[in-house]
Amino acid sequence: MSDCIFCKIANGEIPTNKVYEDDTVIAFHDMDPQAPTHILVIPKAHIASASEINASNSAVVAHIFEVLAKIAKENGFENDFRVVNNCGARAGQTVHHLHFHLMSGREFTWPAG
């Protein structure tokens, strides 16, 4: 989508502090971190939210979780992290492109915080 900021990041139109990239996904530091380590992992293909995951695109989600584990291990927090996905505006999704927050470096509470 031409107006999607994450599509622009994935296409290299907007620079970012990238930590990982392959043919399917890109991972970069969140601009408004909520933890000492806060990385976003997004598919390069536009999927608006988790509600659009289906049989034709679900493999990308499995790959994202493989990448999340790889990033956590490479950065030394493989046993101490949180993964968050917000689906829809009422759930806190502000960019309507599927993305997962990988956070570590502090204690988390439930459900907020």
C-alpha positions in Angstrom: 0.0 0.0 0.0 1.4 3.3 -1.0 0.4 5.2 2.1 1.5 2.6 4.7 4.5 3.7 6.7 5.6 0.1 7.3 5.3 -0.8 3.6 7.6 2.2 3.0 10.1 1.0 5.6 10.0 -2.5 4.1 10.6 -1.1 0.6 13.5 1.0 1.8 11.8 4.3 1.2 12.1 5.3 4.9 15.3 4.6 6.7 15.1 2.8 10.0 17.4 1.3 12.6 17.3 -2.2 11.2 18.3 -5.3 13.2 17.3 -8.0 10.8 16.1 -8.4 7.2 15.4 -11.3 4.8 13.2 -11.8 1.8 10.0 -12.1 3.9 10.4 -9.8 7.0 12.2 -6.8 8.4 12.9 -6.0 12.0 13.8 -2.6 13.4 13.9 -0.7 16.7 10.7 0.9 17.7 10.7 4.8 17.5 8.7 5.0 20.8 10.2 2.2 22.9 8.3 0.8 25.8 11.2 -1.3 27.1 15.0 -1.1 27.0 14.8 -3.4 24.0 11.8 -2.8 21.8 12.0 -4.2 18.2 9.2 -4.4 15.6 9.1 -7.4 13.3 6.9 -6.9 10.2 6.2 -8.9 7.0 7.3 -7.1 3.9 4.0 -8.0 2.2 1.1 -5.8 3.4 -1.2 -7.6 5.8 -3.4 -5.1 7.6 -3.8 -7.0 10.9 -3.9 -10.4 12.5 -7.6 -10.6 11.4 -6.4 -11.0 7.8 -4.2 -14.0 8.5 -5.4 -17.0 6.4 -4.1 -20.1 4.8 -2.4 -18.2 2.0 -0.3 -16.0 4.2 0.0 -17.8 7.6 3.5 -19.1 6.8 4.8 -15.6 7.2 3.6 -15.5 10.8 5.4 -18.7 11.5 8.5 -17.2 10.0 8.1 -14.1 12.1 8.1 -16.2 15.2 11.3 -17.9 14.1 12.8 -14.5 13.5 11.6 -13.3 17.0 13.4 -16.2 18.6 16.5 -15.7 16.5 16.7 -12.0 17.4 16.2 -12.8 21.1 18.9 -15.4 21.1 21.4 -13.2 19.2 20.8 -10.4 21.7 21.0 -12.6 24.9 17.4 -12.5 26.1 16.0 -15.7 24.6 14.4 -16.7 27.9 13.2 -13.2 29.0 11.0 -11.4 26.5 7.5 -10.4 25.5 5.8 -10.5 22.1 2.8 -8.3 21.5 0.4 -7.9 18.6 -2.4 -5.4 18.6 -5.3 -6.1 16.2 -7.6 -3.1 15.5 -7.8 0.4 16.8 -9.6 -0.5 20.0 -6.8 -2.9 20.8 -4.2 -0.3 20.3 -3.1 -0.9 16.7 -2.0 2.5 15.3 -0.3 1.3 12.1 -2.5 -1.0 10.1 0.2 -3.3 8.9 0.7 -6.6 10.8 3.6 -6.2 13.2 4.8 -7.8 16.4 6.5 -6.0 19.2 9.5 -7.9 20.7 10.4 -6.3 24.1 12.8 -7.2 26.8 15.0 -5.6 29.5 12.5 -4.9 32.2 9.9 -6.7 34.2 6.4 -6.7 32.6 3.0 -6.8 34.3 -0.3 -8.2 33.1 -2.4 -7.1 31.4 -0.9 -3.6 30.9 2.6 -2.2 31.3 
